[in-house]
Amino acid sequence: MTIDNLISAPREAIGVDLAQAPFDEELVARATKLVPFIREHASEGAAEEQVSTVVIDALADEGLLNLFVPRRLGGQATTTRTALEVLAEISRGDGATGWISSLLNAGTWFGTTYGEQTQQEIWGDNPNARISAIFTPGSSMERVEGGYIVSGRWPWASGGFAANWACLGIALDVPEGEDPRGLALFSRDQYSFERTWFVTGMKGTASNTIVMENQFVPDHRIQPFVGMRDANYLTPFKDEELTSRMAFIPLAAIILIAPQLGLARHAMELTLKKLPNKGVAYTRYTEARNSPSHQLGIAEAATKLRLAELLAANMADLIDSSAAANELQPLETRVQIRNDVGVVADLCKEAIGILMTLNGAGSFAEPNVLSRVWRDSEIAARHAYVTSAVGKEVYGRVLLGTDDPITMDV
């Protein structure tokens, strides 16, 4: 028994052109094939506080870490919908592996939006190049001829250990009143890591702090954040490439819920395998499958997961359809996506919570895989772009037409 992943139904419901935004089942199958291997190394990754190198290599060999990279640079050039399902499948294997796969795919996509010179510097000699990304600025930037001298600290660099480059927030020297935020690309030899990731979940992501001291970044490796937010990318290939037209914040946000979907699916899979024949303590039910409270609970969890899948698919299709039409999504659609990202995360977290209760207190024992699933979900759901209250606020502001400006980028 499995939960329907509902891959095709929502697409037709919103009128997306299937020829413009195809779904790549073969790429998803590659991820599914790796699930047993990922699970085999999941405990090792948590114990070592870093996903195993052999898992990273296996993902790279299957082309699952360059999902949004154009084919001319050796990537998959896939759609948001396909990437979401690929990353959810990886996360069904292990939450930390799915998290860094999601973040590395997003960061690597950021690099493809820079100018052609920068793209060649990144991928010219390494078609498997990967980029980690952190939006917040470091502590010191000095404008010099041709670029900036940059120093600072950037937490939390999820998957940075597996990246060749880092896309980091810096403060640009701009006229007063203009937005100073920028994103700059640095090669791996320009920075180091300080171990700062001491958490109860998502241990294997090694989301440590990037540390850099007096490193030069040339102007061609810098983009203004507001330009990227508005899809005014430096790449000259927007007319030819779907991935060069995707909305920046919506894609950066939706990628963070793929792990939640995968974790919830894993919890459901474990529950359906183990719970039906398990006795219910302190009751007359020798098998949970005959217990009304367990029947109601599993139905509620399954419904929440299915709603999360439907909503996530709808968001992905909205991003892909706008990119196919070469249009920046209107503000109303972007704030809706920002809101719905939080809703999906909450639905998955709630579904996992119900399943933990159905399986009993033993689910929280450290050796129990469900315990790691629960911890990973709880940590991932607290990411700033996933927190639902902020998304609801900005969505409500736009729906009601508040006098105040919206409070975050969308």
Secondary structure, 3 states (H helix, E strand, C coil): CCCCCCCCHHHHHCCCCCCCCCCCHHHHHHHHHHHHHHHHCHHHHHHHCCCCHHHHHHHHHCCCCCCCCCHHHCCCCCCHHHHHHHHHHHHHHCHHHHHHHHHHHHHHHHHHCCCHHHHHHHHCCCCCCCEEEEEEECCEEEEECCEEEEEEEEEEECCHHHCCEEEEEEECCCCCCCCCEEEEEEEHHHCEEECCCCCCCCHHHCCEEEEEEEEEEEHHHEEEHHHHHCCCCCCCCCCCCHHHHCCHHHHHHHHHHHHHHHHHHHHHHHHHHHCCCCCCCCCCCCCHHHCHHHHHHHHHHHHHHHHHHHHHHHHHHHHHHHHHCCCCCCHHHHHHHHHHHHHHHHHHHHHHHHHHHHHCHHHHCCCCHHHHHHHHHHHHCCCCCCCHHHHHHHHHHHHHCCCCCCCCCC
